[in-house]
């Protein structure tokens, strides 16, 4: 089953949800703030995505900035980064759309259209 993780108040997430609904793509909805991804989920999704782990960080978010992660991430191991991401859904780039064989991080309509 597809999983759609987003923050409902985020305008980009709202656009992604509309895209999925307009294209009749089924998914389980998760509010990333209330039900953040677990360590094991993130580890699996990062591997499946084939993206660098830093792509999973919400670099424009307040929590990212408050923790000064732009400088701290360079000194962290991948395991430490995944553990940190799993502590707060607001650190995670959103929306996330997970299928059996794909992980889409962030929303770009053209990219989602091509991959889905």
N, C-alpha and C positions, 0 to 999 in steps of 0.2 A: 504494500500500500504506500502511496505517496504521502509525504509529510511536508506541510507548509508551516514554517516557523516565521512569525513576524511580530512586530509591535503594532497593535491595531491603530494607534494614534499617528503612526509614521505614514506620510503621504506616499512615499515610494512603496511601502508595503501595501497600501491601499490600491495602488496601480497594479501591482503584481497580483493581488487577489482578484481584481477585476479581470485581468488577462486570463487567469486560470478559469474563472467562472464563465467568461465569455466564450472560452474555447472548450467548455464542458470537460475540463480536466478534474478528475476526482482527487481528493486529498483529505488527510486528517489535519485539522487546524490546531496549532499550538501557539499560545501567547508566549513569546520568548522571555518576557519579563516575569511571568508567573510560573512558567515551567521551562526553565533554561535547560539547554542541552547538557547531558551528563558527560563525564570524562570519557567513558567508553564510546558513547555516540560520536563525540567530537573526533576521537582518535580514528574511528572507522570512516567518518565522513571526510576527514582531511586526506586520508589515504585514497579513498574512492575518487575524490575531486582531482587529485594530482596537482593541486595548487599549493604554493608555499603557505605555511601556517599563518604567516602574517596577513594573508588575504582574508582570514577569518576574523580579524579584529575590526571593530567599528571605530576607525581612526578619527571620525568626526564627532564621536559621542563625548558627553560630559565626563563619564567615568574614566574613559581612556585618557582624557586630558588631565583630570584631577590626579590620577595615579602617575602622571608623567611617563606614560608607557613608550612614547616615541624614543626616549633614550634608554629606558630600562630593558626593552625587548632584546636589544642587541647582546645583552649579557645573560640572557636566559636560555635554558635548554628547551628543546621542543616539548619535552614532558612538562616542564614548569609552565610553559605557555598554555598548554592544553589544560592543565590543572587550573590556571588562572581563568581561562575562558569559561570553564565549567562552574565557576563560583558566582557569576553574574551574567545573566542573559543580555544585559545592556552593553556588555563588552563585545558581543558577537555581532559581526556584520549581518545585516538583515536586508531583505528577507532571505531565508534559506528554503530551497525546495529540493527535497531528497526523493529520488526514485530508487529502484533496485540497482541501477547501474550509473546514476548521475547525481551530482550534487551541484546545484546552482547557488552561487553566493552573490548577493546583491541582485538588483533588477535592471536589466537592459532588455527592452522588448525584443529587439532584433535577435539578440543572443538566445533568449528564451524561446522565441519562435523557431529558430534554427535547431535547437537542441531538443525541443519537445515536439 
